[in-house]
Amino acid sequence: MPTEPRTITSLATLLSTGDVSVAAVVDRCLDVIAKRDPAINAFITVMADEARQAARDADAEIAAGRYRGPLHGIPISIKDLFDVRGTSTTAASRVRQNHRADADAPTIERLRAAGAIIVGKTNLHEFALGTTNEESAFGPVHHPLDPNRSPGGSSGGSAASVLADMAYASLGTDTGGSIRIPSAVCGLVGLKPAFRDITTRGCVPLSSSLDHVGPICRSVADARLLYEALCDAPPAIDTPREGNPPVEGLRLGVMREYFTALLDPQVGSAFESACSRLSDAGAILEDVTIAHAGDIGPVYLHIALSEAAAFHAKALESRGEDYTPTVRQRLEMGRYILAEDYVRALRGRDVLRHEVNAAIEGRDALLLPTVPVPATRLGATTMRVGTNEESVRNITLRLTQLFNITGHPAITIPCGQTVEGLPIGAQLVGPRTNTRALLDVAEALEPYLGPGVSR
Amino acid sequence: MTIKTWLDVASVDAERRGLVAVKPLLEALARATATLRTADWNFDATGEFDGPALAAGTDAD
């Protein structure tokens, strides 16, 4: 009996040949949800009946020789920000308790067209405005490896559902790190593609110039499959993929100073060990810096909160008490940002984008840790990092939000774990408009970065 | 509007609206705004203190 496949690519081989039925796979995922989700709370809506019917349809199609491709029959969960017809898009908020989606978001249509099976809508930090998934009208999500810890956020339910084997992948969003943060602290792969590679239509926005859509899954190969199914621009037919570059000779810019100044010692150690493994494999690592890295936080704050406040202003006036308190307070804070300071932040964005472009010039990717700390404890608003007491929000966003500002594609890959078994992630950043080039580099480096928890 | 004036006005307004819990967030925002306003890349209409030059065309992509 072969080992239970945990990646889409390995499961797809078995489904395409009929060795395993879609119905059996979906039933197993739904069983795990029934058994484990009461403790984890990854899901807001479980679509068991629809998933079982879709599984029967998929099995019939595959048996009839109409296999659609590697996503056919794969159970996938969806962050509850995306419209899925016939369900509420709650955004984990009582504010949206009367909403019902009449139609699928375009990304959901694409997943269905590829034959993916939607098992349910996952829990998130309310309106995606947070990194711990604690503020939710449906209660916090608990890390599958330690129920006293957060799985990260805002796509915490998505990451928890994949780590706990409730789904083979999840569709998430990332405005400051909300795919990459939970993926890193859950030992998964999370991709934030280049800005506008994947449409955000049909998804509740947080900050329209920072929002990105992407997958959370168990391997770079799986991330690539999902990216190709979801993205707006398929690869040119006449330029077939040449395969991953050899690791030997790959040039990586290791982001230092601001990006390694404030790290949990175990995260720092795991990251340096990963760098050593890449060097030993023949990659060429060079230190790079971003001159205005100290401005990242203020630039992000003024763009994200202004845009979020504009979207929420009407609801804050009429339904303010339906928001969770912390999210409401942050949105209200955003309403006080002056227009001139928002415009200043846009100028700062141009400067940072220019500096990241310069750092990656002549290199294949940039490399840095994904999150400075392992999964944080539920209920903590601050934590000690070295000699500093840091806000959990600020420390978890520290290394991811730059690439939402600049729009460069970024992916997190497991690179180790703490002595307590908590996952640690390394982040690769690619050229501004070339997510596929990033995926090629990431897939080449993945075996050298570390086993993580998911393997 | 100076940051101090802005913070005073915003704090009074937040209190008037019953949002006392927002006041410490406004103080944190004021610190972030100060960083933004003193950054060396801010435009200067006099042309004497232009910040980091971007590539020709000024589209940073």
Interface residues (C-beta under 8 A of the other chain):
Chain A: A291 H292 G294 D295 G297 P298 V299 L301 H302 L305 P325 Q329 R330 E332 M333 Y336 I337 L338 D341 R344 A345 R347 G348 D350 V351 R353 H354 N357 R432 T433
Chain B: M1 W6 A10 D13 A14 L19 A21 V22 L25 L26 L29 A32 T33 T35 L36 R37 A39 W41 N42 F43 G51 P52 L54 A55 T58 A60 D61
